[in-house]
């Protein structure tokens, strides 16, 4: 029997790992035992009740690493990569706060620390100067044969990885999003094997994290597997459940959420006027799908008795962030929403890629709906991010620059959903991966099994 310790410290990890074929494939081998490291005893109890899995235990541990050096390297990680996204975020923050001296100092520090040789020295010091006896004690007690870190950008998981290396435990790291390697900071320490979704993320891992290409495994995106393997709820049943008219086409709207946008309600009202008041978009209706990790403004909802909306997920804490979860029912609902929609309207949300994968036309709004007050809450500014710019280059998203263009492309896509189909397919291949066979979760599990010190599973990757 060999033990695999998997970190489940983020809601997105629950969606990507526990609610995909990764765990099922791992446990198909009778010689594998899984240990799931979660944030709290409450989470351990919750997951043990929902996921009744053989040879699986849940360990509650989530304590910030202590010490002066931990604080130092936790600070420096924000300055060790330079991308279009990090430069953009610094400019936006400087504009909103007026702290231009901090901005200039941050840029200078970033230009030095993001140099490859400097970053590698910082990473070496990070590994050797920090000790965490609590983590070392945990790993000695549980004695896993392999550690799988599902969020390499989390300091607690980096502490686990660091102590695992010190104890000679093999490590696998998982890049769980299309933007993490370019958005905020670098991977502080590198695992023995890194699992990534696609070639674009692999290039980012080599360039911005210094990960050797030969130690990177491409698998595809596991949460997209259900789009291939799972049929949507029947249209009549789904529309009846949502209070929608099956005779009308569906415009699905995905707001950015309060953290990144102050224009969500203006977008909703604009589309409401086009569809329901002026009838410029005839025979259509709107369903608004809010962010699963956000909170709704009840006063704004009360102002719009006509609004049909979804608020998926379960929020487990008082603030927006990682303390949320999406159930299997939520994920099935997302699948049905995307497949029954005639068009998706949003800003730079990753749901644009989901829609393209299932073949639904995508409109991205790139014009202002209200005067700019805070750059960090102006959603159109995020079109300058590196990951979204790369996706836009495929042509899989239709970028509209005005209300006139928005109306034009709503009418075009509703009348001719086949428009831009080849470009959406290109985007899907680049993001989901070239296979798109519903087996990304299986490939991730196989990569994990292949990384075990004594290979138990010999399936082809």
Order of alpha helices (4+ residues) and beta strands (2+ residues): beta-alpha-beta-alpha-beta-alpha-alpha-alpha-alpha-alpha-beta-alpha-beta-alpha-beta-alpha-beta-alpha-alpha-beta-alpha-beta-alpha-beta-beta-beta-alpha-beta-alpha-beta-alpha-beta-alpha-alpha-alpha
